[in-house]
Amino acid sequence: MPFPSQSLLFALNFFLHPSMLGSLVPSSRFVIHDVMAQVDWDRARVVVEYGPGVGTITRAALERLH
């Protein structure tokens, strides 16, 4: 059965892997903006992200990669 929302999936992952997530809710657009602003996207060719989240940061990075 598919999950009704990414928030529910994120919460489930939080309870399954509490030591791997620092929050019960996905990163806000403000956090994503601040994290992405620290990367030199003109030079970045590979980005590695690890964690049991729902891909919020990954999607933002993929949008910016060449």
PyMOL commands that set and color helices and strands:
alter all, ss='L'
color gray80, all
select helices_A, chain A and resi 6-16+29-36+56-64
alter helices_A, ss='H'
color red, helices_A
deselect
rebuild
show_as cartoon
